[in-house]
Amino acid sequence: MTVFHKGFFALLMGCVLILSGCKANIEDYAQTQPKLDIFTWFAGDSVAYGMVQDHSNKQTRRFTAKIRGDVAGDTLTLHEDFVYDDGEKQTRVWHIRKLADGSYTGTAGDIIGTATGHSAGNAFNWKYVMDVKSGGSTYRLTFDDWIYQQDEQHLFNVTSLTKFGVEVARVSIFFEKK
């Protein structure tokens, strides 16, 4: 590796470390209202409208989803039925557990490993890994969901999809309680 390449690599890694330290912390939302309880909010029926944007912020897909949430003890089961603008349909069933320390874990059939979540004030942060198909290829991406309660009937969600710490896409979702 030449001196130029070593210097460029060091600069690039420094920027990545600095930017990774600039992320929001769930505790930043501790005093915000209304307080989001995902078990209460997602119990019953809701609908979601969303879009996917690529790394250049170009909209690449739109979707709607019908969601039904069932709560049993410390577990929220979310049944999500997606319909994309190109006709593709997907179903995902989340099993989300609230742990004694107030954090959350979750699994779904297409999620790699276990998702983790934390809540404070009107915000919920949910992180997981999933294989995403695009253009005939499959990519393993990390999802960082930030869900914010607007009022009793509406949630907003912004998700950053990253590969090796670099954002490759963004998903924005608007949820409405039925």
Backbone hydrogen bonds, N-H to C=O, Kabsch-Sander energy under -0.5 kcal/mol:
donor,donor_aa,acceptor,acceptor_aa,energy
6,K,2,T,-2.6
7,G,3,V,-2.6
8,F,4,F,-2.8
9,F,5,H,-2.7
10,A,6,K,-2.3
11,L,7,G,-2.3
12,L,8,F,-2.8
13,M,9,F,-2.6
14,G,10,A,-2.2
15,C,11,L,-2.3
16,V,12,L,-2.2
17,L,13,M,-2.4
18,I,14,G,-2.4
19,L,15,C,-2.9
20,S,16,V,-2.2
21,G,17,L,-1.1
21,G,18,I,-0.5
22,C,19,L,-1.4
23,K,20,S,-0.7
28,D,25,N,-2.2
29,Y,26,I,-1.7
30,A,27,E,-1.5
32,T,29,Y,-2.0
36,L,121,G,-2.9
37,D,35,K,-0.6
38,I,36,L,-0.6
41,W,37,D,-3.0
42,F,38,I,-2.4
43,A,39,F,-0.9
44,G,69,G,-2.8
46,S,67,I,-2.4
47,V,176,E,-2.4
48,A,65,A,-2.6
49,Y,174,F,-2.2
50,G,63,F,-2.8
51,M,172,S,-2.1
52,V,61,R,-2.6
53,Q,170,R,-3.1
54,D,58,K,-2.4
55,H,168,V,-0.8
57,N,54,D,-2.2
60,T,52,V,-3.2
61,R,52,V,-1.3
63,F,50,G,-2.4
64,T,83,V,-2.0
65,A,48,A,-2.3
66,K,81,D,-2.1
67,I,46,S,-2.9
68,R,79,H,-2.0
69,G,44,G,-3.0
70,D,77,T,-2.4
72,A,75,T,-2.7
75,T,72,A,-1.5
76,L,96,I,-3.1
77,T,70,D,-3.1
77,T,75,T,-0.5
78,L,76,L,-0.6
78,L,94,W,-1.9
79,H,68,R,-2.8
79,H,77,T,-0.5
80,E,78,L,-0.7
80,E,92,R,-3.1
81,D,66,K,-2.5
82,F,80,E,-0.6
82,F,90,Q,-3.1
83,V,64,T,-2.6
84,Y,88,E,-3.0
85,D,62,R,-2.3
87,G,84,Y,-2.3
90,Q,82,F,-1.6
92,R,80,E,-2.4
94,W,78,L,-2.4
94,W,92,R,-0.5
95,H,107,T,-2.4
96,I,76,L,-3.2
96,I,94,W,-0.5
97,R,95,H,-0.5
97,R,105,T,-3.2
98,K,74,D,-2.4
99,L,97,R,-0.6
99,L,103,S,-3.2
102,G,99,L,-2.2
104,Y,117,G,-2.4
105,T,97,R,-2.0
106,G,115,A,-1.7
107,T,95,H,-1.5
111,I,108,A,-1.6
112,I,129,V,-3.0
113,G,111,I,-0.6
115,A,106,G,-3.0
116,T,127,K,-2.2
117,G,104,Y,-2.3
118,H,125,N,-2.0
120,A,123,A,-2.2
122,N,29,Y,-0.6
123,A,120,A,-2.4
124,F,147,I,-2.2
125,N,118,H,-3.0
126,W,145,D,-2.1
127,K,116,T,-2.9
128,Y,143,F,-1.8
129,V,112,I,-0.6
130,M,141,L,-2.4
131,D,110,D,-0.7
132,V,130,M,-0.5
132,V,139,Y,-3.4
134,S,137,S,-2.9
137,S,134,S,-1.8
139,Y,132,V,-3.0
141,L,130,M,-2.7
141,L,139,Y,-0.7
142,T,162,T,-2.5
143,F,128,Y,-3.5
144,D,160,S,-1.8
145,D,126,W,-3.2
146,W,158,V,-2.0
147,I,124,F,-3.0
148,Y,156,F,-3.2
149,Q,122,N,-2.7
150,Q,148,Y,-0.6
150,Q,154,H,-2.3
151,D,154,H,-1.3
154,H,151,D,-0.5
155,L,175,F,-1.6
156,F,148,Y,-2.7
157,N,173,I,-2.6
158,V,146,W,-2.3
159,T,171,V,-3.0
160,S,144,D,-1.8
161,L,159,T,-0.5
161,L,169,A,-2.6
162,T,142,T,-2.5
162,T,160,S,-0.6
163,K,166,V,-2.2
166,V,163,K,-1.7
168,V,161,L,-3.0
169,A,161,L,-1.4
170,R,53,Q,-2.4
171,V,159,T,-2.3
172,S,51,M,-2.2
173,I,157,N,-2.7
174,F,49,Y,-2.5
175,F,155,L,-2.8
176,E,47,V,-2.8
177,K,153,Q,-2.6
178,K,45,D,-2.5
